[in-house]
Amino acid sequence: MDNDTTRRDEIEKLRKREAELLERVERLRTSMNQTGDIGTLVHKNKLLVEAQEELRRVQERLTGVAEA
């Protein structure tokens, strides 16, 4: 019972983080489309790549926890 509760809590936290990251990625993409300055684009691209990598890690963890 305690393991199930812990797992459900972890899944809930991971899903919440996943939603936050998806929103962040979309905001960055929209912002990049509206930016003309190359320096700003480079910086936003770096942020976008970092967010996508974290999203991938969260989704992998979520898959592992859900299968356990």
DRENPA-3360 file (N, C-alpha, C; in nm, 2 decimals, always signed):
BEGIN
1 = MDNDTTRR = +0.08/-0.12/+0.00/+0.00/+0.00/+0.00/+0.09/+0.13/+0.00 ~ +0.19/+0.13/+0.08/+0.28/+0.25/+0.09/+0.35/+0.27/-0.04 ~ +0.40/+0.15/-0.10/+0.47/+0.16/-0.23/+0.37/+0.22/-0.34 ~ +0.25/+0.18/-0.34/+0.15/+0.23/-0.44/+0.13/+0.38/-0.42 ~ +0.12/+0.42/-0.30/+0.10/+0.56/-0.27/+0.22/+0.64/-0.32 ~ +0.34/+0.59/-0.28/+0.46/+0.66/-0.32/+0.47/+0.67/-0.48 ~ +0.44/+0.56/-0.54/+0.45/+0.55/-0.69/+0.35/+0.65/-0.75 ~ +0.23/+0.65/-0.70/+0.12/+0.74/-0.75/+0.17/+0.89/-0.73;
9 = DEIEKLRK = +0.23/+0.92/-0.62/+0.27/+1.05/-0.59/+0.39/+1.09/-0.69 ~ +0.48/+1.00/-0.71/+0.59/+1.02/-0.81/+0.53/+1.04/-0.95 ~ +0.44/+0.96/-0.99/+0.38/+0.97/-1.12/+0.31/+1.11/-1.13 ~ +0.24/+1.15/-1.03/+0.17/+1.28/-1.03/+0.27/+1.39/-1.05 ~ +0.38/+1.39/-0.97/+0.48/+1.49/-0.98/+0.55/+1.49/-1.12 ~ +0.58/+1.38/-1.17/+0.64/+1.37/-1.31/+0.54/+1.42/-1.41 ~ +0.42/+1.39/-1.41/+0.32/+1.44/-1.50/+0.31/+1.59/-1.50 ~ +0.31/+1.64/-1.37/+0.30/+1.79/-1.36/+0.42/+1.85/-1.42;
17 = REAELLER = +0.54/+1.80/-1.39/+0.67/+1.85/-1.45/+0.67/+1.84/-1.60 ~ +0.61/+1.73/-1.65/+0.60/+1.71/-1.80/+0.52/+1.82/-1.86 ~ +0.40/+1.85/-1.80/+0.31/+1.95/-1.85/+0.38/+2.09/-1.85 ~ +0.46/+2.12/-1.74/+0.53/+2.25/-1.73/+0.63/+2.26/-1.84 ~ +0.71/+2.15/-1.87/+0.81/+2.15/-1.97/+0.75/+2.16/-2.11 ~ +0.64/+2.10/-2.13/+0.57/+2.11/-2.26/+0.53/+2.25/-2.29 ~ +0.48/+2.32/-2.18/+0.44/+2.46/-2.19/+0.56/+2.54/-2.22 ~ +0.67/+2.52/-2.15/+0.79/+2.60/-2.17/+0.84/+2.58/-2.31;
25 = VERLRTSM = +0.85/+2.46/-2.36/+0.90/+2.44/-2.50/+0.81/+2.51/-2.60 ~ +0.68/+2.51/-2.58/+0.59/+2.58/-2.67/+0.61/+2.73/-2.66 ~ +0.63/+2.79/-2.54/+0.66/+2.93/-2.53/+0.79/+2.97/-2.59 ~ +0.89/+2.89/-2.58/+1.02/+2.92/-2.64/+1.01/+2.91/-2.79 ~ +0.94/+2.82/-2.84/+0.93/+2.81/-2.99/+0.85/+2.93/-3.04 ~ +0.75/+2.97/-2.98/+0.67/+3.09/-3.02/+0.76/+3.21/-3.01 ~ +0.83/+3.22/-2.90/+0.92/+3.34/-2.88/+1.03/+3.35/-2.99 ~ +1.08/+3.23/-3.02/+1.19/+3.23/-3.12/+1.14/+3.27/-3.26;
33 = NQTGDIGT = +1.01/+3.24/-3.29/+0.96/+3.28/-3.42/+0.94/+3.43/-3.43 ~ +0.93/+3.49/-3.31/+0.90/+3.64/-3.31/+1.03/+3.72/-3.29 ~ +1.14/+3.65/-3.27/+1.27/+3.72/-3.24/+1.35/+3.73/-3.37 ~ +1.41/+3.85/-3.39/+1.49/+3.87/-3.50/+1.64/+3.88/-3.47 ~ +1.68/+3.91/-3.35/+1.81/+3.92/-3.31/+1.88/+3.79/-3.30 ~ +2.00/+3.77/-3.36/+2.06/+3.64/-3.37/+2.11/+3.60/-3.23 ~ +2.16/+3.69/-3.15/+2.21/+3.66/-3.02/+2.10/+3.61/-2.93 ~ +1.98/+3.67/-2.94/+1.87/+3.62/-2.86/+1.82/+3.48/-2.91;
41 = LVHKNKLL = +1.83/+3.46/-3.04/+1.79/+3.33/-3.10/+1.88/+3.22/-3.05 ~ +2.01/+3.25/-3.05/+2.10/+3.15/-3.00/+2.08/+3.11/-2.85 ~ +2.05/+3.22/-2.77/+2.02/+3.19/-2.63/+1.89/+3.11/-2.61 ~ +1.79/+3.15/-2.68/+1.66/+3.08/-2.67/+1.67/+2.94/-2.72 ~ +1.75/+2.92/-2.83/+1.77/+2.78/-2.88/+1.84/+2.70/-2.77 ~ +1.94/+2.75/-2.70/+2.00/+2.68/-2.59/+1.90/+2.64/-2.49 ~ +1.82/+2.74/-2.45/+1.71/+2.71/-2.35/+1.61/+2.60/-2.40 ~ +1.58/+2.61/-2.53/+1.49/+2.51/-2.58/+1.55/+2.37/-2.58;
49 = VEAQEELR = +1.67/+2.36/-2.62/+1.74/+2.23/-2.62/+1.74/+2.17/-2.48 ~ +1.78/+2.26/-2.38/+1.78/+2.21/-2.24/+1.64/+2.17/-2.19 ~ +1.54/+2.24/-2.23/+1.40/+2.20/-2.19/+1.36/+2.07/-2.25 ~ +1.40/+2.05/-2.38/+1.36/+1.93/-2.45/+1.44/+1.81/-2.39 ~ +1.56/+1.83/-2.35/+1.64/+1.72/-2.29/+1.58/+1.68/-2.15 ~ +1.54/+1.78/-2.07/+1.48/+1.75/-1.94/+1.35/+1.69/-1.96 ~ +1.27/+1.73/-2.06/+1.14/+1.67/-2.09/+1.16/+1.52/-2.13 ~ +1.26/+1.49/-2.21/+1.29/+1.35/-2.25/+1.32/+1.27/-2.12;
57 = RVQERLTG = +1.40/+1.32/-2.03/+1.44/+1.25/-1.91/+1.31/+1.23/-1.82 ~ +1.23/+1.33/-1.81/+1.11/+1.31/-1.73/+1.02/+1.21/-1.79 ~ +1.00/+1.21/-1.92/+0.92/+1.11/-1.99/+0.97/+0.97/-1.97 ~ +1.10/+0.95/-1.98/+1.17/+0.82/-1.96/+1.14/+0.77/-1.82 ~ +1.16/+0.86/-1.72/+1.13/+0.82/-1.58/+0.98/+0.79/-1.56 ~ +0.90/+0.87/-1.62/+0.76/+0.84/-1.61/+0.72/+0.71/-1.67 ~ +0.78/+0.67/-1.78/+0.75/+0.54/-1.84/+0.80/+0.43/-1.75 ~ +0.92/+0.45/-1.69/+0.98/+0.35/-1.60/+0.89/+0.33/-1.47;
65 = VAEA = +0.85/+0.44/-1.42/+0.76/+0.43/-1.30/+0.63/+0.37/-1.32 ~ +0.57/+0.40/-1.44/+0.44/+0.35/-1.47/+0.44/+0.20/-1.50 ~ +0.56/+0.15/-1.55/+0.57/+0.01/-1.58/+0.60/-0.07/-1.46 ~ +0.66/-0.01/-1.36/+0.70/-0.08/-1.24/+0.58/-0.13/-1.16;
% end
